[in-house]
Amino acid sequence: MAPRYSEEFQRDAVRIATTSGLTRPRIASDLGVGVSTLNKWVQQHQNDDLMSGPHEDVEKENARLRKENRVLREEREVLKKATIFFAGQKA
């Protein structure tokens, strides 16, 4: 008898299959399911909103990453200016 997979497992597998860029045979192998099973799940869930659920954590993480990105860009600009300054300070 074939093992039963939870709805959550199936939805996660479909999300990975549709967003990861990996091939379905690779994903199926990594998850321990058959390619035909994965394809069936993708077909069944093709109209589902796979990103539904708590978005608050994602929004917080995006805000944190935007801030970190801004800080890193500012630091890079300072380092560029320092490099130009010290390159002109030949002894």
FENNOR-V860573 format. One record per residue. N is the residue number from 1. RES is the residue in one letter. PHI is phi in whole degrees, -180 to 180 (NA if undefined). PSI is psi in whole degrees, 0 to 359 (NA if undefined). BURIAL is I if it has 9 or more other C-alpha atoms within 8 Angstrom, else O. Layout:
n->N res->RES phi->PHI psi->PSI burial->BURIAL
n->N res->RES phi->PHI psi->PSI burial->BURIAL
//
This chain:
n->1 res->M phi->NA psi->137 burial->O
n->2 res->A phi->-70 psi->141 burial->O
n->3 res->P phi->-68 psi->147 burial->O
n->4 res->R phi->-93 psi->133 burial->O
n->5 res->Y phi->-108 psi->143 burial->O
n->6 res->S phi->-67 psi->158 burial->O
n->7 res->E phi->-60 psi->321 burial->O
n->8 res->E phi->-63 psi->316 burial->O
n->9 res->F phi->-61 psi->316 burial->O
n->10 res->Q phi->-63 psi->315 burial->I
n->11 res->R phi->-64 psi->320 burial->I
n->12 res->D phi->-65 psi->319 burial->O
n->13 res->A phi->-63 psi->318 burial->I
n->14 res->V phi->-66 psi->317 burial->I
n->15 res->R phi->-60 psi->316 burial->I
n->16 res->I phi->-63 psi->316 burial->I
n->17 res->A phi->-64 psi->327 burial->I
n->18 res->T phi->-95 psi->347 burial->O
n->19 res->T phi->-123 psi->346 burial->O
n->20 res->S phi->-82 psi->335 burial->O
n->21 res->G phi->86 psi->356 burial->O
n->22 res->L phi->-82 psi->159 burial->O
n->23 res->T phi->-75 psi->152 burial->O
n->24 res->R phi->-64 psi->320 burial->I
n->25 res->P phi->-60 psi->322 burial->O
n->26 res->R phi->-66 psi->315 burial->O
n->27 res->I phi->-64 psi->315 burial->I
n->28 res->A phi->-60 psi->317 burial->I
n->29 res->S phi->-63 psi->315 burial->I
n->30 res->D phi->-62 psi->325 burial->O
n->31 res->L phi->-88 psi->348 burial->O
n->32 res->G phi->78 psi->30 burial->O
n->33 res->V phi->-124 psi->164 burial->I
n->34 res->G phi->-77 psi->153 burial->I
n->35 res->V phi->-62 psi->319 burial->I
n->36 res->S phi->-65 psi->324 burial->O
n->37 res->T phi->-64 psi->314 burial->O
n->38 res->L phi->-62 psi->316 burial->I
n->39 res->N phi->-61 psi->321 burial->I
n->40 res->K phi->-64 psi->317 burial->O
n->41 res->W phi->-63 psi->317 burial->I
n->42 res->V phi->-61 psi->316 burial->I
n->43 res->Q phi->-64 psi->319 burial->O
n->44 res->Q phi->-67 psi->326 burial->O
n->45 res->H phi->-106 psi->13 burial->I
n->46 res->Q phi->-62 psi->335 burial->O
n->47 res->N phi->-100 psi->1 burial->O
n->48 res->D phi->-76 psi->150 burial->O
n->49 res->D phi->-87 psi->96 burial->O
n->50 res->L phi->-74 psi->348 burial->O
n->51 res->M phi->-100 psi->12 burial->O
n->52 res->S phi->-72 psi->162 burial->O
n->53 res->G phi->121 psi->198 burial->O
n->54 res->P phi->-69 psi->113 burial->O
n->55 res->H phi->-96 psi->351 burial->O
n->56 res->E phi->-60 psi->316 burial->O
n->57 res->D phi->-64 psi->319 burial->O
n->58 res->V phi->-65 psi->317 burial->O
n->59 res->E phi->-64 psi->319 burial->O
n->60 res->K phi->-64 psi->317 burial->O
n->61 res->E phi->-65 psi->319 burial->O
n->62 res->N phi->-62 psi->318 burial->O
n->63 res->A phi->-64 psi->317 burial->O
n->64 res->R phi->-63 psi->317 burial->O
n->65 res->L phi->-68 psi->324 burial->O
n->66 res->R phi->-64 psi->317 burial->O
n->67 res->K phi->-64 psi->314 burial->O
n->68 res->E phi->-60 psi->318 burial->O
n->69 res->N phi->-62 psi->317 burial->O
n->70 res->R phi->-62 psi->315 burial->O
n->71 res->V phi->-63 psi->316 burial->O
n->72 res->L phi->-64 psi->322 burial->O
n->73 res->R phi->-65 psi->318 burial->O
n->74 res->E phi->-63 psi->317 burial->O
n->75 res->E phi->-63 psi->320 burial->O
n->76 res->R phi->-63 psi->319 burial->O
n->77 res->E phi->-64 psi->319 burial->O
n->78 res->V phi->-63 psi->317 burial->O
n->79 res->L phi->-66 psi->324 burial->O
n->80 res->K phi->-62 psi->314 burial->O
n->81 res->K phi->-64 psi->320 burial->O
n->82 res->A phi->-66 psi->322 burial->O
n->83 res->T phi->-63 psi->316 burial->O
n->84 res->I phi->-64 psi->317 burial->O
n->85 res->F phi->-62 psi->310 burial->O
n->86 res->F phi->-73 psi->336 burial->O
n->87 res->A phi->-68 psi->331 burial->O
n->88 res->G phi->-85 psi->357 burial->O
n->89 res->Q phi->-100 psi->37 burial->O
n->90 res->K phi->-61 psi->139 burial->O
n->91 res->A phi->-80 psi->NA burial->O
//
